[in-house]
Amino acid sequence: MRWNLQLALSLAINTLCVHILTIRSLECGCDDLAMCKPIAASHEVQVELFTIHGDDDNWNQYDWSKITTIAVKDYADIEIFCAAHARNVRVVLNEDFELDLLKNKREWANWIQLMGDFINSVFMDGINLNLNEALTHGSDYYNDLTQLISQLIAYFHQELPGSQISFNVPWTPKCKSKRCFDFLAISHMSDLFFVESFNIPNDMREGCVATTSSSYHNVLTGLSDYIKLGVDSRKLVMGVPWYGYDYTCKRFSEAGNCELEMTSQDDPCSYTAAVAIQYKAIMQRLPRSLTGRFWSDDQKAPYFVYMDGKTYHQVWYDDPESISMKSTFLKRLKLGGIGVWSLADVDYNGTAWATLHAEEMWNALCPP
């Protein structure tokens, strides 16, 4: 088993080496060589708008005046990199890694160096790290994660001074999501925490009814929990979803609740069975719904109901009103910024209807 793990890591490293060497041969692909100079991290004078770039060819229609950092999966599109640097927007690598890496300390130095070499070779400005697998307090790899990040940050600060290192964290540090890290120690080392203030019902299990992914009160509680823990609020970037969830109702009650299918003792409600739906698809479906847009004063979020055959569906989502309400947390909690997951979820097809909705979503990110 150990041999298989080492072989897998070696193959991944060799593949990345080939990719790096290929990119290095291209040198700077921008028309202006100045665009390939790294942009140093700075969080003193502006609100951080940390955006996740999805599989989207409409990046030229983003509101670049609001973005400070854009996270990309790879270096496949040189044009978006040049467009970002031309506007003084940092480009960071959005890097997912797995527990397998933590299990093999002998590969840490190689992986860290390769991450640094890759980012340096393509003129990026840092890295955004993400571990989605379960990790519990006191487990074998709990402290290993902190050590790995410490070593990576020390290497980056030495070899790539001014680079930005951020880390994705769940909506609360109270380990409800089974992603339990040494949040305080990691925050001291990192430049930013991208707080995933969404998918909260998966952790709460409060009743077996459909609800919003990112309720106002839970988002506020989660962010406050980080601050109470001792995390510098200026390092917190509140992530907001530009998508919603389509729930299939087992029963639709007279009170308007979409009751969900019970599954098992450990996972009593089928929240995870809900289908994620992009904001642009939500806006197309809304006019054909049974109810039109409803507003929940309790969740401070919109929803609507439609039918598929004889089955009721309820769609919960975030829109400009709900996002604007959460954006007030930036000043209220003195946060470092706000983030979007993900930019590709809004319609950029150029019609007046789509342009209006896109502008409203972008403007909602600005605190009043």
LUMKEKE-916867 format. One record per residue (C-alpha): x, y, z; residue in three letters; residue number from 0. Coordinates in pm, 1 decimal, m for minus. Example, Ala and Ser with C-alpha at 12.3 -4.5 7.8 and 13.67 -1.06 7.14 Angstrom:
# LUMKEKE-916867
1230.0|m450.0|780.0|ALA|0
1367.0|m106.0|714.0|SER|1
//
This chain:
# LUMKEKE-916867
0.0|0.0|0.0|MET|0
282.9|236.5|88.9|ARG|1
456.3|153.9|m239.2|TRP|2
138.2|235.3|m432.6|ASN|3
107.7|570.6|m255.4|LEU|4
469.4|660.4|m326.3|GLN|5
426.5|557.4|m691.3|LEU|6
112.8|770.5|m726.1|ALA|7
285.8|1073.8|m575.6|LEU|8
590.3|1023.1|m796.2|SER|9
374.0|1001.1|m1107.7|LEU|10
188.4|1319.6|m1009.0|ALA|11
518.0|1498.6|m945.7|ILE|12
667.1|1384.5|m1276.5|ASN|13
356.2|1501.9|m1462.7|THR|14
376.9|1843.4|m1295.7|LEU|15
748.6|1865.2|m1381.6|CYS|16
672.0|1812.1|m1750.3|VAL|17
397.6|2078.4|m1731.6|HIS|18
635.6|2324.2|m1567.5|ILE|19
910.0|2268.2|m1823.6|LEU|20
658.9|2314.0|m2106.4|THR|21
537.1|2645.8|m1963.3|ILE|22
888.1|2771.5|m1892.3|ARG|23
971.5|2734.6|m2259.6|SER|24
687.4|2977.0|m2338.2|LEU|25
825.5|3250.7|m2112.0|GLU|26
595.2|3552.3|m2082.8|CYS|27
292.3|3518.0|m2308.0|GLY|28
158.2|3872.0|m2255.5|CYS|29
209.5|4151.6|m2507.8|ASP|30
360.6|4368.0|m2235.7|ASP|31
639.6|4192.3|m2046.3|LEU|32
559.4|4407.6|m1742.3|ALA|33
237.4|4207.9|m1702.2|MET|34
442.3|3904.2|m1604.7|CYS|35
589.4|4068.8|m1298.1|LYS|36
436.9|3926.4|m977.6|PRO|37
196.0|4148.8|m785.9|ILE|38
283.5|4152.7|m417.1|ALA|39
12.4|4088.6|m160.8|ALA|40
m123.7|4398.5|10.5|SER|41
m428.1|4419.8|235.0|HIS|42
m397.2|4767.2|379.9|GLU|43
m595.7|4998.6|155.8|VAL|44
m874.8|4802.4|m9.8|GLN|45
m1140.5|4540.2|48.0|VAL|46
m1023.8|4204.6|m81.6|GLU|47
m1251.9|4059.3|m349.4|LEU|48
m1123.0|3705.0|m377.0|PHE|49
m1287.5|3533.0|m670.7|THR|50
m1290.7|3172.7|m785.0|ILE|51
m1272.8|3142.6|m1163.7|HIS|52
m1474.2|2849.4|m1294.8|GLY|53
m1488.9|2698.7|m1644.2|ASP|54
m1599.5|3022.6|m1803.5|ASP|55
m1501.3|3182.2|m2133.9|ASP|56
m1671.2|3511.4|m2045.2|ASN|57
m1400.6|3636.3|m1809.1|TRP|58
m1359.9|3952.5|m2017.7|ASN|59
m1704.9|4058.8|m1891.6|GLN|60
m1613.8|4033.3|m1523.1|TYR|61
m1623.3|4356.5|m1326.7|ASP|62
m1245.4|4373.6|m1296.1|TRP|63
m1263.0|4705.7|m1111.0|SER|64
m1383.3|4515.4|m802.8|LYS|65
m1146.3|4216.2|m809.8|ILE|66
m819.3|4207.2|m614.8|THR|67
m735.8|3834.2|m640.5|THR|68
m856.1|3568.5|m883.2|ILE|69
m793.9|3199.6|m814.8|ALA|70
m752.3|2968.9|m1115.1|VAL|71
m710.4|2592.3|m1142.6|LYS|72
m420.1|2599.2|m1384.7|ASP|73
m244.8|2810.2|m1644.7|TYR|74
m454.5|2700.3|m1939.8|ALA|75
m570.8|3048.9|m2042.1|ASP|76
m285.7|3297.7|m2077.5|ILE|77
m529.1|3572.2|m2176.3|GLU|78
m708.8|3580.9|m1840.2|ILE|79
m370.9|3599.1|m1665.1|PHE|80
m260.9|3894.3|m1878.3|CYS|81
m598.0|4067.8|m1833.7|ALA|82
m572.2|4030.3|m1456.3|ALA|83
m215.7|4158.7|m1426.7|HIS|84
m293.5|4448.6|m1660.0|ALA|85
m550.3|4555.5|m1398.9|ARG|86
m319.2|4491.6|m1102.0|ASN|87
m522.7|4186.0|m999.3|VAL|88
m332.3|3901.2|m836.4|ARG|89
m358.2|3554.1|m993.5|VAL|90
m316.6|3261.4|m753.8|VAL|91
m322.6|2886.7|m807.6|LEU|92
m634.1|2723.0|m661.6|ASN|93
m475.3|2398.4|m542.0|GLU|94
m668.0|2104.0|m397.3|ASP|95
m463.9|1844.3|m213.7|PHE|96
m551.5|1520.3|m35.6|GLU|97
m474.1|1343.2|289.2|LEU|98
m244.8|1108.0|98.2|ASP|99
7.2|1389.7|85.6|LEU|100
0.3|1425.0|464.5|LEU|101
63.5|1051.7|503.0|LYS|102
400.1|1067.4|327.4|ASN|103
625.1|1330.7|485.4|LYS|104
913.8|1233.6|258.4|ARG|105
724.3|1385.6|m33.7|GLU|106
647.7|1716.7|136.3|TRP|107
967.5|1894.4|30.6|ALA|108
925.8|1779.8|m331.0|ASN|109
562.3|1888.8|m343.8|TRP|110
637.0|2227.3|m186.5|ILE|111
923.9|2296.0|m422.8|GLN|112
717.3|2193.5|m722.8|LEU|113
433.1|2423.1|m617.0|MET|114
682.8|2706.7|m582.2|GLY|115
855.6|2626.5|m910.7|ASP|116
524.2|2609.9|m1093.5|PHE|117
398.1|2941.1|m958.7|ILE|118
733.1|3109.4|m1023.7|ASN|119
755.3|2971.2|m1376.6|SER|120
412.6|3103.0|m1476.8|VAL|121
450.4|3437.1|m1297.2|PHE|122
160.2|3376.7|m1057.5|MET|123
124.5|3566.4|m731.0|ASP|124
60.7|3290.6|m479.3|GLY|125
m146.4|2986.4|m393.0|ILE|126
m487.9|2910.2|m242.6|ASN|127
m486.6|2574.5|m61.4|LEU|128
m789.7|2355.1|m13.5|ASN|129
m831.2|2025.9|176.5|LEU|130
m1186.7|1892.7|144.5|ASN|131
m1138.9|1557.9|316.3|GLU|132
m1244.0|1493.7|675.2|ALA|133
m985.1|1565.9|941.9|LEU|134
m1068.4|1546.8|1310.6|THR|135
m903.9|1709.8|1610.2|HIS|136
m645.1|1477.9|1760.2|GLY|137
m622.2|1257.3|1451.3|SER|138
m287.3|1134.4|1318.9|ASP|139
m270.2|1405.9|1055.9|TYR|140
m415.5|1703.0|1245.7|TYR|141
m73.5|1842.6|1339.8|ASN|142
82.1|1722.0|1014.8|ASP|143
m140.5|1959.0|818.6|LEU|144
m19.2|2255.0|1024.3|THR|145
342.5|2147.9|976.3|GLN|146
299.8|2106.1|600.7|LEU|147
147.2|2451.6|560.1|ILE|148
414.9|2601.1|783.5|SER|149
687.6|2453.5|565.0|GLN|150
516.6|2565.3|244.3|LEU|151
473.7|2922.3|368.2|ILE|152
833.8|2938.9|490.8|ALA|153
953.3|2821.6|148.8|TYR|154
731.4|3068.5|m37.3|PHE|155
836.3|3361.4|178.5|HIS|156
1199.3|3280.5|111.3|GLN|157
1183.6|3190.0|m257.4|GLU|158
883.0|3399.3|m365.6|LEU|159
876.9|3705.0|m139.2|PRO|160
550.7|3897.7|m157.6|GLY|161
349.1|3596.4|m269.8|SER|162
1.6|3550.5|m120.9|GLN|163
m82.7|3225.3|59.4|ILE|164
m448.1|3164.7|145.9|SER|165
m634.6|2865.0|284.4|PHE|166
m995.5|2752.1|236.7|ASN|167
m1175.7|2687.2|565.0|VAL|168
m1532.0|2578.1|652.4|PRO|169
m1799.6|2827.0|756.1|TRP|170
m1726.7|2776.3|1127.3|THR|171
m1418.8|2656.6|1319.1|PRO|172
m1635.8|2438.2|1543.0|LYS|173
m1564.2|2125.8|1334.4|CYS|174
m1925.8|2069.7|1228.6|LYS|175
m1812.6|1986.4|876.2|SER|176
m1559.6|1722.0|992.9|LYS|177
m1289.5|1945.8|846.8|ARG|178
m1121.2|2030.4|1173.8|CYS|179
m785.4|2206.5|1146.1|PHE|180
m564.1|2403.9|1382.9|ASP|181
m732.9|2717.5|1254.2|PHE|182
m560.2|2965.0|1483.6|LEU|183
m207.9|2839.9|1414.0|ALA|184
m267.6|2825.3|1039.4|ILE|185
m420.9|3174.4|1038.9|SER|186
m108.9|3320.2|1199.4|HIS|187
96.4|3188.5|906.4|MET|188
m144.4|3253.7|618.7|SER|189
m226.6|3581.7|447.7|ASP|190
m598.0|3503.1|414.4|LEU|191
m865.8|3253.7|515.0|PHE|192
m1127.6|3202.8|243.1|PHE|193
m1426.6|3115.4|462.8|VAL|194
m1673.3|2892.8|278.7|GLU|195
m1986.0|3055.7|421.2|SER|196
m2212.8|2823.6|225.2|PHE|197
m2339.1|2461.1|217.9|ASN|198
m2420.1|2517.9|584.7|ILE|199
m2729.9|2287.7|601.2|PRO|200
m2501.4|1988.4|537.7|ASN|201
m2354.2|2048.5|883.7|ASP|202
m2651.4|2175.4|1084.5|MET|203
m2910.7|1895.0|1057.8|ARG|204
m3178.6|2115.6|1213.3|GLU|205
m3500.9|1970.4|1081.7|GLY|206
m3552.7|1777.6|762.4|CYS|207
m3671.5|2060.7|538.5|VAL|208
m3512.1|2247.9|251.6|ALA|209
m3331.7|2566.2|343.4|THR|210
m3080.8|2811.9|208.0|THR|211
m2715.5|2723.2|160.2|SER|212
m2593.5|3040.1|329.8|SER|213
m2832.2|3179.2|591.9|SER|214
m2761.7|3524.7|728.4|TYR|215
m2749.2|3428.0|1095.8|HIS|216
m2534.4|3117.4|1047.8|ASN|217
m2285.4|3308.4|833.1|VAL|218
m2260.0|3578.8|1099.8|LEU|219
m2218.6|3316.2|1373.6|THR|220
m1949.0|3127.1|1183.2|GLY|221
m1740.6|3435.2|1109.6|LEU|222
m1779.4|3553.7|1469.9|SER|223
m1659.3|3212.5|1590.2|ASP|224
m1330.6|3259.2|1402.7|TYR|225
m1281.1|3602.6|1555.2|ILE|226
m1360.5|3473.2|1905.3|LYS|227
m1103.6|3199.0|1847.8|LEU|228
m839.9|3467.7|1797.0|GLY|229
m817.0|3477.4|1418.0|VAL|230
m740.2|3828.1|1289.7|ASP|231
m1066.0|3945.4|1130.1|SER|232
m866.6|4125.6|858.2|ARG|233
m750.5|3785.2|734.5|LYS|234
m1106.0|3656.5|689.4|LEU|235
m1263.3|3662.8|344.0|VAL|236
m1633.5|3577.9|355.7|MET|237
m1718.8|3346.4|68.0|GLY|238
m2067.3|3384.8|m80.7|VAL|239
m2233.1|3148.1|m330.6|PRO|240
m2346.8|3251.9|m673.6|TRP|241
m2550.1|2933.2|m693.0|TYR|242
m2839.1|2769.4|m512.2|GLY|243
m2988.5|2427.1|m444.0|TYR|244
m3284.0|2253.1|m605.9|ASP|245
m3451.5|2027.6|m348.2|TYR|246
m3689.3|1745.2|m436.5|THR|247
m3970.6|1748.9|m180.9|CYS|248
m4095.2|1424.1|m30.6|LYS|249
m4394.2|1624.0|88.7|ARG|250
m4488.9|1989.1|54.1|PHE|251
m4663.5|2108.9|370.7|SER|252
m4936.9|2368.8|398.1|GLU|253
m4687.3|2592.9|579.0|ALA|254
m4474.7|2598.1|265.9|GLY|255
m4202.6|2365.2|392.0|ASN|256
m4035.6|2128.2|151.3|CYS|257
m3992.3|1812.9|361.0|GLU|258
m3700.6|1596.3|254.9|LEU|259
m3646.8|1223.9|235.8|GLU|260
m3507.6|1062.0|549.3|MET|261
m3197.3|859.3|468.9|THR|262
m3009.6|707.1|762.4|SER|263
m2935.7|755.0|1129.9|GLN|264
m2598.1|914.1|1055.6|ASP|265
m2726.4|1125.4|767.1|ASP|266
m3093.3|1183.5|853.5|PRO|267
m3181.3|1426.2|574.6|CYS|268
m3098.0|1414.4|206.6|SER|269
m2940.6|1761.6|189.2|TYR|270
m2654.2|1612.9|m5.6|THR|271
m2899.8|1483.2|m265.4|ALA|272
m3003.1|1838.4|m355.2|ALA|273
m2885.8|1951.8|m697.2|VAL|274
m2663.9|2257.6|m718.0|ALA|275
m2797.2|2509.4|m968.3|ILE|276
m2619.3|2814.7|m1107.1|GLN|277
m2765.6|3160.3|m1054.7|TYR|278
m2810.5|3207.3|m1429.3|LYS|279
m3021.1|2887.5|m1446.8|ALA|280
m3219.4|2999.4|m1141.9|ILE|281
m3306.6|3328.6|m1310.9|MET|282
m3426.6|3139.6|m1619.0|GLN|283
m3641.4|2901.6|m1414.2|ARG|284
m3790.1|3159.3|m1176.3|LEU|285
m4041.8|3311.9|m1422.5|PRO|286
m4184.0|2963.2|m1487.2|ARG|287
m4220.8|2872.3|m1119.4|SER|288
m4551.5|2821.2|m936.9|LEU|289
m4485.4|3086.3|m676.1|THR|290
m4248.7|3344.7|m812.4|GLY|291
m3984.4|3477.6|m576.5|ARG|292
m4063.0|3434.7|m206.8|PHE|293
m3851.6|3580.1|73.5|TRP|294
m3774.4|3411.5|407.0|SER|295
m3740.4|3664.1|690.0|ASP|296
m3592.1|3390.6|907.6|ASP|297
m3321.8|3280.6|661.6|GLN|298
m3297.6|3621.1|492.0|LYS|299
m3286.1|3446.8|157.8|ALA|300
m3512.5|3399.4|m147.5|PRO|301
m3672.2|3078.3|m271.4|TYR|302
m3941.6|2956.0|m509.0|PHE|303
m4141.1|2640.7|m582.9|VAL|304
m4198.9|2460.7|m910.3|TYR|305
m4333.5|2121.7|m1014.8|MET|306
m4174.7|1849.2|m1221.5|ASP|307
m4461.7|1624.0|m1317.1|GLY|308
m4636.7|1559.2|m984.0|LYS|309
m4330.3|1629.8|m771.1|THR|310
m4275.2|1955.5|m588.3|TYR|311
m3933.4|2118.3|m596.5|HIS|312
m3809.8|2407.6|m386.6|GLN|313
m3512.9|2619.3|m495.6|VAL|314
m3318.6|2822.0|m238.6|TRP|315
m3052.3|3062.0|m355.9|TYR|316
m2868.1|3388.2|m296.6|ASP|317
m2949.2|3699.3|m496.3|ASP|318
m2845.9|4067.6|m476.8|PRO|319
m3069.9|4133.3|m174.5|GLU|320
m2940.0|3845.2|38.0|SER|321
m2577.6|3902.2|m63.7|ILE|322
m2603.7|4275.7|8.1|SER|323
m2726.2|4198.9|359.5|MET|324
m2429.0|3969.5|422.7|LYS|325
m2184.7|4217.7|269.6|SER|326
m2257.8|4447.7|564.7|THR|327
m2050.8|4202.9|772.4|PHE|328
m1736.6|4343.0|609.4|LEU|329
m1762.2|4666.2|806.5|LYS|330
m1947.0|4520.6|1104.0|ARG|331
m1681.5|4254.0|1172.0|LEU|332
m1390.1|4440.2|1008.3|LYS|333
m1330.6|4155.1|764.5|LEU|334
m1051.0|4151.2|510.7|GLY|335
m1285.0|4098.9|219.5|GLY|336
m1556.6|3906.1|40.2|ILE|337
m1524.0|3616.9|m202.9|GLY|338
m1734.4|3463.4|m480.5|VAL|339
m1788.1|3096.2|m559.0|TRP|340
m1791.1|3104.4|m852.3|SER|341
m1779.4|3372.8|m1120.2|LEU|342
m1901.2|3136.6|m1391.9|ALA|343
m2244.0|3100.6|m1228.8|ASP|344
m2373.1|3436.9|m1354.5|VAL|345
m2496.1|3488.6|m1712.0|ASP|346
m2268.8|3694.7|m1936.6|TYR|347
m2443.6|3631.8|m2270.1|ASN|348
m2465.1|4004.2|m2346.3|GLY|349
m2844.5|4046.0|m2349.4|THR|350
m2990.6|4338.8|m2158.5|ALA|351
m3165.2|4095.5|m1920.8|TRP|352
m2844.7|3903.2|m1842.2|ALA|353
m2633.8|4218.5|m1813.7|THR|354
m2873.7|4366.1|m1557.7|LEU|355
m2866.5|4054.0|m1339.1|HIS|356
m2486.7|4029.7|m1362.3|ALA|357
m2441.5|4394.6|m1264.2|GLU|358
m2675.1|4353.5|m967.7|GLU|359
m2478.6|4053.1|m841.1|MET|360
m2145.0|4233.1|m876.7|TRP|361
m2276.4|4547.5|m706.8|ASN|362
m2412.9|4342.8|m415.8|ALA|363
m2054.7|4258.5|m317.9|LEU|364
m1982.8|4620.3|m228.1|CYS|365
m2066.3|4702.0|133.8|PRO|366
m2316.3|4987.4|172.4|PRO|367
//
